[in-house]
């Protein structure tokens, strides 16, 4: 934001709420790279991530008055983008295909994951099926617990744990190769 670094977050939010297009553009320019990364982690491809990015910003602009300042503005926005991506994934209902009858696999530390750079890990994560990728991102990246994941995705906690464990095993195998 060259030349606009003197605009406070409060002024930026207020300007957007008043419909100031310049402030809306500043907000978009400031936060779109980070929010795009969130969208890409969940959607796995740039076209879908762009769609979620646009839909998420529409929701942000429509709901700015709901931001109470309890936490960080960026965190509030991130939650909107994560929820928007999850909504899209639920609409598609693709590949959250593990049944609740499947055995829950004990989670084990995956030491191979500790020795890989973030860019390579994100590439490998993007190759996971949508179900595994969603649970992995929600748990590992966003910090949701299994109860929150199960409620958000409409699956059991056991399924969430199982999908996370399987995602980690798949990632470990891909990293070994």
Secondary structure, 3 states (H helix, E strand, C coil): CCCCCCCCHHHHHHHHHCCCHHHHHHHHHHHHHHHHHHHHHHHCCHHHHHHHHHHHHHHHHHHHHHCCCCCCHHHHHHHHHHHHHHHHHHHHCCCCCCCCCCCCCCCCCCHHHHCCCHHHHHHHHHCCCHHHHHHHHHHHHCCCCHHHHHHHHCCCHHHHHHHHHHHHHHHHHHHHC
